[in-house]
Amino acid sequence: MQEKQSGRALEELRASLYNELRTSEGAKRQQQRYCGPVVALSFNFMVAVGIIMANKLVMGKVGFKYPIFLTFVHYITAWILLAIFKALSVLPVSPPSKTTPFSSLFALGVVMAFASGLANTSLKYNSIGFYQMAKIAVTPTIVLAEFVLFGKTISFKKVLALAVVSVGVAVATVTDLEFNLFGALVAIAWIIPSAINKILWSSLQQQGNWTALALMWKTTPVTVFFLGALMPWIDPPGVLSFKWDVNNSTAILISALLGFLLQWSGALALGATSATTHVVLGQFKTCVILLGGYMIFNSDPGIVSIGGAVVALTGMSVYTTLNLQESKKDNNTKQLPKQVVTSPQPKSASEGSTDLNVNNTNIVV
């Protein structure tokens, strides 16, 4: 009897979850319930570390020198997986087309192609230090763009915390700073698409009923098209003559699967937090990798780099604390019930000494 009740409860749970995914509002509620800021940021952090190792393997040991084509393979793999999800009816429903202009989805797909493709190209042609310096420039670009586009401002305390983070990361990576003209141009060209990409992912999910997977399904075809257009201009020739044996193909496939998880986890993190917070997470990842290599693998980045990483982590802690305080304050404001303020009336003899006349007009605050 107990097993029968448990089976019935499980079926009811599955039916409830399936029904929730049939509407964009229900799917958004499920994403917010199970993928809050902590879960989404942790998921993105772990996948990001994994794909760095996978891409180093692909571009280094395997010798795959085609960063745009590698990004193209990532998004083709994501598109195939999303199509499988849709065929199995587990892909969340998109909001009605009238709620989000097609131009917004098209713009996101385009900037995603440039942001992802140029990021891998920058990583190929630049040193890690120069690549990180370009990432630091994304933070003020996001703050400026959100102010221009949405009139969004941040507190002076947050500005100081972000400045400390940027200085710390710059000091931590300055020892690996090598200049390459083409790489520098690619890095500069990557900054604006990267900032706009994060802003659009965050705003479309937070202002509409978009989930990460539904938004990926709508924008990935556009991204694939523009990555295909970028390949002849940036990648060197010879991708078809590459040695596509089992080992090399497996390494590229693993990188592609991690690329899908990175895109998904990044979208979840942007939907649960903000574009600026997501950039700070990326810088946190850099500092953790640097300090982890020093403590675990006995690497010696130098006392200056270690000090810069510690300063950056301190700034990140302050920024996170300020975010938590603002979030708590916003939640308290939302949960604060409306209070009824009454104007006191003179007490009459018949009412006694403890009663108040509340028949006057109420004022709601």
TORKOLKOL-631439 format. One record per residue (C-alpha): x, y, z; residue number from 1; chain; residue in three letters. Coordinates in nm, 4 decimals. Each point is the difference from the previous one (the first is absolute). Layout:
BEGIN
X; Y; Z; NUM; A; ala;
...
//
This chain:
BEGIN
0.0000; 0.0000; 0.0000; 1; A; met;
0.2804; 0.2365; 0.0939; 2; A; gln;
0.1876; -0.0774; -0.3241; 3; A; glu;
-0.3162; 0.0708; -0.1975; 4; A; lys;
-0.0412; 0.3384; 0.1684; 5; A; gln;
0.3665; 0.0824; -0.0629; 6; A; ser;
-0.0388; -0.0886; -0.3681; 7; A; gly;
-0.3124; 0.2133; -0.0253; 8; A; arg;
0.1796; 0.2937; 0.1637; 9; A; ala;
0.2896; -0.0380; -0.2434; 10; A; leu;
-0.2347; -0.0025; -0.2979; 11; A; glu;
-0.1768; 0.3092; 0.1317; 12; A; glu;
0.3368; 0.1736; 0.0383; 13; A; leu;
0.0962; -0.0880; -0.3568; 14; A; arg;
-0.3357; 0.1190; -0.1320; 15; A; ala;
0.0314; 0.3243; 0.1952; 16; A; ser;
0.3521; 0.0608; -0.1323; 17; A; leu;
-0.1100; -0.0806; -0.3565; 18; A; tyr;
-0.2935; 0.2423; 0.0271; 19; A; asn;
0.2285; 0.2688; 0.1404; 20; A; glu;
0.2277; -0.0324; -0.3048; 21; A; leu;
-0.2971; 0.0440; -0.2329; 22; A; arg;
-0.0204; 0.3742; 0.0769; 23; A; thr;
0.2793; 0.2535; -0.0049; 24; A; ser;
-0.1077; 0.1328; 0.3412; 25; A; glu;
0.0078; -0.3470; 0.1549; 26; A; gly;
0.3379; -0.0824; -0.1550; 27; A; ala;
0.1406; 0.3283; 0.1314; 28; A; lys;
-0.1284; -0.0840; 0.3492; 29; A; arg;
0.1691; -0.3410; -0.0149; 30; A; gln;
0.3304; 0.1570; -0.1074; 31; A; gln;
-0.0167; 0.2548; 0.2823; 32; A; gln;
-0.0926; -0.2714; 0.2519; 33; A; arg;
0.2795; -0.2433; -0.0816; 34; A; tyr;
0.2698; 0.2314; -0.1425; 35; A; cys;
0.0387; 0.2920; 0.2357; 36; A; gly;
0.3065; 0.2266; -0.0021; 37; A; pro;
0.2216; -0.2330; 0.2086; 38; A; val;
-0.0807; -0.3117; -0.2057; 39; A; val;
0.0305; 0.1786; -0.3348; 40; A; ala;
0.3289; 0.1736; 0.0835; 41; A; leu;
0.1513; -0.3193; 0.1454; 42; A; ser;
-0.1070; -0.2003; -0.3064; 43; A; phe;
0.1495; 0.2619; -0.2334; 44; A; asn;
0.3240; 0.0171; 0.1998; 45; A; phe;
0.0606; -0.3768; -0.0107; 46; A; met;
-0.0782; -0.0297; -0.3720; 47; A; val;
0.2170; 0.3026; -0.0833; 48; A; ala;
0.3016; -0.1555; 0.1708; 49; A; val;
-0.0633; -0.3267; -0.1859; 50; A; gly;
-0.0261; 0.1600; -0.3433; 51; A; ile;
0.3221; 0.1967; 0.0529; 52; A; ile;
0.1818; -0.3304; 0.0463; 53; A; met;
-0.1817; -0.1566; -0.2965; 54; A; ala;
0.0757; 0.2924; -0.2327; 55; A; asn;
0.3641; 0.0038; 0.1088; 56; A; lys;
0.0131; -0.3691; -0.0922; 57; A; leu;
-0.1673; 0.0605; -0.3370; 58; A; val;
0.2017; 0.3071; -0.1024; 59; A; met;
0.3251; -0.1129; 0.1621; 60; A; gly;
0.0608; -0.3743; 0.0046; 61; A; lys;
-0.2436; -0.0860; -0.2800; 62; A; val;
0.1216; 0.2996; -0.2031; 63; A; gly;
-0.3418; 0.1173; -0.1199; 64; A; phe;
0.0725; 0.3572; -0.1188; 65; A; lys;
-0.3510; 0.0990; -0.1129; 66; A; tyr;
-0.1711; 0.1910; 0.2857; 67; A; pro;
-0.3049; 0.1170; -0.1980; 68; A; ile;
-0.0627; -0.3489; -0.1361; 69; A; phe;
0.0344; -0.1400; 0.3523; 70; A; leu;
-0.2646; 0.2471; 0.1192; 71; A; thr;
-0.2114; -0.0980; -0.3023; 72; A; phe;
0.0210; -0.3665; 0.1060; 73; A; val;
-0.1021; 0.1004; 0.3548; 74; A; his;
-0.3185; 0.1697; -0.1201; 75; A; tyr;
-0.0870; -0.2703; -0.2537; 76; A; ile;
0.0241; -0.2523; 0.2857; 77; A; thr;
-0.2185; 0.2223; 0.2186; 78; A; ala;
-0.2562; 0.0311; -0.2806; 79; A; trp;
-0.0153; -0.3791; -0.0420; 80; A; ile;
-0.0428; -0.0555; 0.3757; 81; A; leu;
-0.2740; 0.2631; 0.0190; 82; A; leu;
-0.1779; -0.1646; -0.2936; 83; A; ala;
0.0112; -0.3321; 0.1887; 84; A; ile;
-0.1446; 0.1717; 0.3091; 85; A; phe;
-0.2786; 0.1430; -0.2145; 86; A; lys;
-0.0739; -0.3387; -0.1577; 87; A; ala;
-0.0260; -0.1502; 0.3509; 88; A; leu;
-0.2313; 0.2866; 0.1073; 89; A; ser;
0.2341; 0.1128; 0.2780; 90; A; val;
0.0981; 0.3305; -0.1592; 91; A; leu;
-0.1777; 0.2848; 0.1835; 92; A; pro;
-0.2596; 0.1933; -0.1972; 93; A; val;
0.0989; 0.3420; -0.1322; 94; A; ser;
-0.2095; 0.3079; 0.0870; 95; A; pro;
-0.2453; 0.1254; -0.2668; 96; A; pro;
0.1790; 0.1654; -0.2920; 97; A; ser;
-0.1775; 0.3312; 0.0581; 98; A; lys;
0.1639; 0.0390; 0.3428; 99; A; thr;
0.3555; 0.0074; -0.1386; 100; A; thr;
0.0815; 0.1643; -0.3347; 101; A; pro;
0.1833; -0.2215; -0.2468; 102; A; phe;
0.2618; 0.2739; -0.0304; 103; A; ser;
0.1021; -0.0587; 0.3640; 104; A; ser;
0.0464; -0.3745; -0.0542; 105; A; leu;
0.1842; 0.0607; -0.3271; 106; A; phe;
0.2294; 0.2555; 0.1641; 107; A; ala;
0.0795; -0.2445; 0.2818; 108; A; leu;
0.0845; -0.2738; -0.2495; 109; A; gly;
0.2328; 0.2329; -0.1932; 110; A; val;
0.1884; 0.1399; 0.3012; 111; A; val;
0.0287; -0.3518; 0.1433; 112; A; met;
0.1791; -0.1114; -0.3178; 113; A; ala;
0.2475; 0.2873; 0.0216; 114; A; phe;
0.0450; -0.0260; 0.3783; 115; A; ala;
0.0658; -0.3760; 0.0005; 116; A; ser;
0.2010; -0.0146; -0.3218; 117; A; gly;
0.2225; 0.2982; 0.0775; 118; A; leu;
0.0553; -0.1266; 0.3578; 119; A; ala;
0.1541; -0.3251; -0.1275; 120; A; asn;
0.1982; 0.1923; -0.2629; 121; A; thr;
0.1321; 0.2396; 0.2651; 122; A; ser;
0.0983; -0.2968; 0.2172; 123; A; leu;
0.1947; -0.1471; -0.2937; 124; A; lys;
0.1967; 0.3117; -0.0989; 125; A; tyr;
0.0465; 0.1686; 0.3393; 126; A; asn;
0.1750; -0.0953; 0.3204; 127; A; ser;
-0.2218; -0.0832; 0.2970; 128; A; ile;
0.0957; 0.3336; 0.1565; 129; A; gly;
-0.1089; 0.2080; -0.2987; 130; A; phe;
-0.3176; -0.2070; -0.0324; 131; A; tyr;
-0.0841; 0.0750; 0.3638; 132; A; gln;
0.0737; 0.3706; -0.0468; 133; A; met;
-0.2586; 0.0062; -0.2776; 134; A; ala;
-0.2499; -0.1761; 0.2300; 135; A; lys;
0.0581; 0.2697; 0.2631; 136; A; ile;
-0.1110; 0.2612; -0.2542; 137; A; ala;
-0.3353; -0.1791; -0.0358; 138; A; val;
-0.1054; 0.1057; 0.3522; 139; A; thr;
-0.0074; 0.3792; -0.0537; 140; A; pro;
-0.1451; -0.0594; -0.3478; 141; A; thr;
-0.2960; -0.1868; 0.1532; 142; A; ile;
-0.0546; 0.2705; 0.2644; 143; A; val;
0.0052; 0.2723; -0.2690; 144; A; leu;
-0.2209; -0.1941; -0.2430; 145; A; ala;
-0.2630; -0.0781; 0.2665; 146; A; glu;
-0.0074; 0.3678; 0.0965; 147; A; phe;
-0.0433; 0.1116; -0.3635; 148; A; val;
-0.2534; -0.2687; -0.0980; 149; A; leu;
-0.2021; -0.0428; 0.3202; 150; A; phe;
0.0965; 0.2922; 0.2227; 151; A; gly;
0.1342; -0.2500; 0.2532; 152; A; lys;
0.2464; 0.1277; 0.2581; 153; A; thr;
0.2074; -0.1684; 0.2706; 154; A; ile;
0.1050; 0.1307; 0.3377; 155; A; ser;
0.3339; 0.1715; 0.0604; 156; A; phe;
0.0994; -0.2816; 0.2373; 157; A; lys;
-0.0484; -0.2544; -0.2798; 158; A; lys;
0.2047; 0.2153; -0.2378; 159; A; val;
0.2866; -0.0002; 0.2512; 160; A; leu;
-0.0282; -0.3780; 0.0495; 161; A; ala;
0.0066; -0.0601; -0.3779; 162; A; leu;
0.3008; 0.2319; -0.0319; 163; A; ala;
0.1852; -0.2016; 0.2656; 164; A; val;
-0.0874; -0.3237; -0.1837; 165; A; val;
0.1231; 0.1387; -0.3337; 166; A; ser;
0.3274; 0.1273; 0.1468; 167; A; val;
0.0586; -0.3294; 0.1807; 168; A; gly;
-0.0560; -0.2108; -0.3133; 169; A; val;
0.2209; 0.2355; -0.2024; 170; A; ala;
0.2843; -0.0354; 0.2518; 171; A; val;
-0.0498; -0.3766; 0.0197; 172; A; ala;
0.0356; -0.0469; -0.3760; 173; A; thr;
0.2416; 0.2797; -0.0946; 174; A; val;
0.3004; -0.2358; 0.0074; 175; A; thr;
-0.1479; -0.1888; -0.2967; 176; A; asp;
-0.0694; 0.3105; -0.2101; 177; A; leu;
0.1217; -0.0448; -0.3585; 178; A; glu;
-0.1024; 0.2297; -0.2852; 179; A; phe;
-0.1095; -0.1245; -0.3406; 180; A; asn;
-0.1520; 0.2525; -0.2416; 181; A; leu;
-0.2565; -0.2340; -0.1581; 182; A; phe;
-0.0848; -0.1530; 0.3376; 183; A; gly;
-0.0407; 0.3469; 0.1529; 184; A; ala;
-0.2395; 0.1051; -0.2783; 185; A; leu;
-0.2030; -0.3180; 0.0491; 186; A; val;
-0.0135; 0.0578; 0.3781; 187; A; ala;
-0.1178; 0.3600; -0.0440; 188; A; ile;
-0.2615; -0.1070; -0.2547; 189; A; ala;
-0.1236; -0.2659; 0.2460; 190; A; trp;
-0.0698; 0.2368; 0.2933; 191; A; ile;
-0.3217; 0.1660; -0.1230; 192; A; ile;
-0.1714; -0.3183; -0.1349; 193; A; pro;
0.0875; -0.1798; 0.3239; 194; A; ser;
-0.1563; 0.2749; 0.2138; 195; A; ala;
-0.3159; 0.0262; -0.2116; 196; A; ile;
-0.0316; -0.3800; -0.0105; 197; A; asn;
-0.0079; -0.0219; 0.3794; 198; A; lys;
-0.2415; 0.2928; 0.0331; 199; A; ile;
-0.2471; -0.1476; -0.2505; 200; A; leu;
0.0099; -0.3480; 0.1568; 201; A; trp;
-0.0685; 0.1505; 0.3414; 202; A; ser;
-0.2695; 0.2503; -0.1015; 203; A; ser;
-0.2006; -0.2364; -0.2250; 204; A; leu;
-0.0244; -0.2615; 0.2765; 205; A; gln;
-0.0713; 0.2417; 0.2839; 206; A; gln;
-0.2450; 0.2272; -0.1837; 207; A; gln;
-0.1803; -0.2731; -0.1950; 208; A; gly;
-0.0979; -0.3598; 0.0654; 209; A; asn;
0.2966; -0.1443; -0.1884; 210; A; trp;
0.1883; -0.2969; 0.1387; 211; A; thr;
0.3632; -0.0680; -0.0889; 212; A; ala;
-0.0738; -0.3034; -0.2206; 213; A; leu;
-0.2912; 0.1643; -0.1828; 214; A; ala;
0.2136; 0.3056; -0.0773; 215; A; leu;
0.2867; -0.2207; -0.1171; 216; A; met;
-0.2359; -0.1862; -0.2352; 217; A; trp;
-0.1155; 0.3243; -0.1621; 218; A; lys;
0.3408; 0.1667; -0.0358; 219; A; thr;
0.2374; -0.2879; -0.0791; 220; A; thr;
-0.0917; -0.0225; -0.3737; 221; A; pro;
0.0872; 0.3686; -0.0435; 222; A; val;
0.3280; -0.0507; 0.1847; 223; A; thr;
0.0921; -0.3018; -0.2140; 224; A; val;
-0.0666; 0.1969; -0.3200; 225; A; phe;
0.2235; 0.2915; 0.0990; 226; A; phe;
0.2765; -0.2267; 0.1294; 227; A; leu;
-0.0010; -0.1664; -0.3419; 228; A; gly;
0.0372; 0.3433; -0.1580; 229; A; ala;
0.2900; 0.0897; 0.2321; 230; A; leu;
0.2060; -0.3149; -0.0674; 231; A; met;
0.1518; 0.0980; -0.3368; 232; A; pro;
0.1034; 0.3405; 0.1354; 233; A; trp;
0.1721; -0.1023; 0.3262; 234; A; ile;
0.0863; -0.3703; -0.0061; 235; A; asp;
0.3033; -0.1150; -0.1995; 236; A; pro;
-0.0661; -0.2364; -0.2938; 237; A; pro;
0.0363; -0.3753; 0.0312; 238; A; gly;
-0.2687; -0.1098; 0.2456; 239; A; val;
-0.1137; -0.2817; -0.2316; 240; A; leu;
0.3557; -0.1346; -0.0244; 241; A; ser;
0.0319; -0.0184; 0.3784; 242; A; phe;
0.0703; -0.3477; 0.1369; 243; A; lys;
-0.3511; -0.1048; 0.1031; 244; A; trp;
0.0911; -0.3235; 0.1752; 245; A; asp;
-0.1856; -0.1522; 0.2945; 246; A; val;
0.2094; 0.1648; 0.2734; 247; A; asn;
-0.0108; 0.3492; -0.1508; 248; A; asn;
-0.3709; -0.0231; -0.0828; 249; A; ser;
-0.0788; -0.1227; 0.3517; 250; A; thr;
0.1876; 0.2927; 0.1553; 251; A; ala;
-0.1892; 0.2476; -0.2209; 252; A; ile;
-0.3329; -0.1704; 0.0817; 253; A; leu;
0.0692; 0.0222; 0.3750; 254; A; ile;
0.0801; 0.3689; -0.0461; 255; A; ser;
-0.3273; 0.0425; -0.1917; 256; A; ala;
-0.2072; -0.1677; 0.2736; 257; A; leu;
0.1645; 0.2194; 0.2618; 258; A; leu;
-0.0687; 0.2972; -0.2279; 259; A; gly;
-0.3713; -0.0803; 0.0104; 260; A; phe;
0.0098; -0.0266; 0.3793; 261; A; leu;
0.1944; 0.3269; 0.0191; 262; A; leu;
-0.2571; 0.1804; -0.2134; 263; A; gln;
-0.2876; -0.1439; 0.2043; 264; A; trp;
0.1583; 0.0678; 0.3389; 265; A; ser;
0.1027; 0.3501; -0.1092; 266; A; gly;
-0.3559; 0.0752; -0.1091; 267; A; ala;
-0.1333; -0.1306; 0.3325; 268; A; leu;
0.2476; 0.2160; 0.1925; 269; A; ala;
-0.0881; 0.3107; -0.2022; 270; A; leu;
-0.3706; -0.0645; 0.0496; 271; A; gly;
0.0423; -0.0430; 0.3752; 272; A; ala;
0.2417; 0.2886; 0.0624; 273; A; thr;
0.1276; 0.2792; -0.2254; 274; A; ser;
0.2489; 0.0571; -0.2793; 275; A; ala;
0.2481; 0.1693; 0.2369; 276; A; thr;
-0.0186; -0.2836; 0.2528; 277; A; thr;
0.0691; -0.2523; -0.2763; 278; A; his;
0.3160; 0.1893; -0.1019; 279; A; val;
0.1150; 0.0070; 0.3631; 280; A; val;
-0.0519; -0.3787; 0.0106; 281; A; leu;
0.2331; -0.0355; -0.2985; 282; A; gly;
0.2666; 0.2031; 0.1773; 283; A; gln;
-0.0520; -0.2074; 0.3141; 284; A; phe;
0.0671; -0.3098; -0.2098; 285; A; lys;
0.3295; 0.1507; -0.1181; 286; A; thr;
0.1170; 0.0715; 0.3544; 287; A; cys;
-0.1034; -0.3431; 0.1275; 288; A; val;
0.1880; -0.1745; -0.2830; 289; A; ile;
0.3104; 0.2093; 0.0709; 290; A; leu;
-0.0069; -0.0572; 0.3769; 291; A; leu;
-0.1009; -0.3652; -0.0420; 292; A; gly;
0.2990; -0.0629; -0.2227; 293; A; gly;
0.2248; 0.1600; 0.2604; 294; A; tyr;
-0.1395; -0.1956; 0.2978; 295; A; met;
-0.0716; -0.3368; -0.1631; 296; A; ile;
0.2478; -0.0349; -0.2863; 297; A; phe;
0.2845; 0.2077; 0.1494; 298; A; asn;
0.0058; 0.2406; -0.2952; 299; A; ser;
0.1744; 0.3311; 0.0653; 300; A; asp;
-0.1863; 0.2931; -0.1613; 301; A; pro;
0.1956; 0.2444; 0.2172; 302; A; gly;
-0.0816; 0.1948; 0.3126; 303; A; ile;
-0.1408; 0.2908; -0.2041; 304; A; val;
-0.2522; -0.2224; -0.1794; 305; A; ser;
-0.1030; -0.1722; 0.3230; 306; A; ile;
-0.0482; 0.3356; 0.1696; 307; A; gly;
-0.2088; 0.1252; -0.2916; 308; A; gly;
-0.2206; -0.3095; 0.0150; 309; A; ala;
-0.0548; 0.0465; 0.3745; 310; A; val;
-0.0919; 0.3670; -0.0540; 311; A; val;
-0.2426; -0.0990; -0.2773; 312; A; ala;
-0.1629; -0.2658; 0.2200; 313; A; leu;
-0.0400; 0.2602; 0.2769; 314; A; thr;
-0.1752; 0.2333; -0.2428; 315; A; gly;
-0.2240; -0.2846; -0.1153; 316; A; met;
-0.0945; -0.0780; 0.3606; 317; A; ser;
-0.0996; 0.3625; 0.0589; 318; A; val;
-0.1973; 0.0091; -0.3275; 319; A; tyr;
-0.1808; -0.3228; 0.0907; 320; A; thr;
-0.0816; 0.1322; 0.3479; 321; A; thr;
-0.1458; 0.3198; -0.1477; 322; A; leu;
-0.2091; -0.2054; -0.2434; 323; A; asn;
-0.1350; -0.2192; 0.2806; 324; A; leu;
-0.0875; 0.3058; 0.2082; 325; A; gln;
-0.1860; 0.1589; -0.2913; 326; A; glu;
-0.1795; -0.3273; -0.0759; 327; A; ser;
-0.1078; -0.0361; 0.3636; 328; A; lys;
-0.1187; 0.3592; 0.0070; 329; A; lys;
-0.2003; -0.0474; -0.3208; 330; A; asp;
-0.1597; -0.3195; 0.1354; 331; A; asn;
-0.0964; 0.1739; 0.3245; 332; A; asn;
-0.1525; 0.2844; -0.1985; 333; A; thr;
-0.2032; -0.2422; -0.2120; 334; A; lys;
-0.1200; -0.1973; 0.3036; 335; A; gln;
-0.0817; 0.3068; 0.2130; 336; A; leu;
-0.3799; 0.0119; 0.0348; 337; A; pro;
-0.1842; 0.3199; -0.0607; 338; A; lys;
-0.0654; 0.1766; 0.3242; 339; A; gln;
-0.3147; 0.1910; 0.0784; 340; A; val;
0.0593; 0.3312; 0.1666; 341; A; val;
-0.2992; 0.1629; 0.1635; 342; A; thr;
-0.0534; 0.3490; 0.1216; 343; A; ser;
-0.0923; -0.0061; 0.3668; 344; A; pro;
-0.3415; 0.1351; 0.0961; 345; A; gln;
-0.0963; 0.1490; 0.3315; 346; A; pro;
-0.1405; -0.2640; 0.2321; 347; A; lys;
-0.3557; 0.0406; 0.1169; 348; A; ser;
-0.1188; -0.0890; 0.3427; 349; A; ala;
-0.2063; -0.2938; -0.1309; 350; A; ser;
0.3006; -0.1632; -0.1624; 351; A; glu;
0.1991; -0.0249; 0.3173; 352; A; gly;
0.3647; 0.0763; 0.0430; 353; A; ser;
0.1472; -0.2806; -0.2180; 354; A; thr;
-0.1886; 0.0171; -0.3322; 355; A; asp;
0.1000; 0.1918; -0.3131; 356; A; leu;
-0.2353; 0.1276; -0.2651; 357; A; asn;
0.1195; -0.1423; -0.3335; 358; A; val;
-0.2892; 0.1031; -0.2188; 359; A; asn;
0.2080; 0.2768; -0.1537; 360; A; asn;
0.1807; -0.0229; -0.3364; 361; A; thr;
0.2888; -0.2509; -0.0177; 362; A; asn;
0.3398; 0.0971; -0.1371; 363; A; ile;
0.2009; -0.2827; -0.1617; 364; A; val;
0.3788; 0.0206; 0.0081; 365; A; val;
//
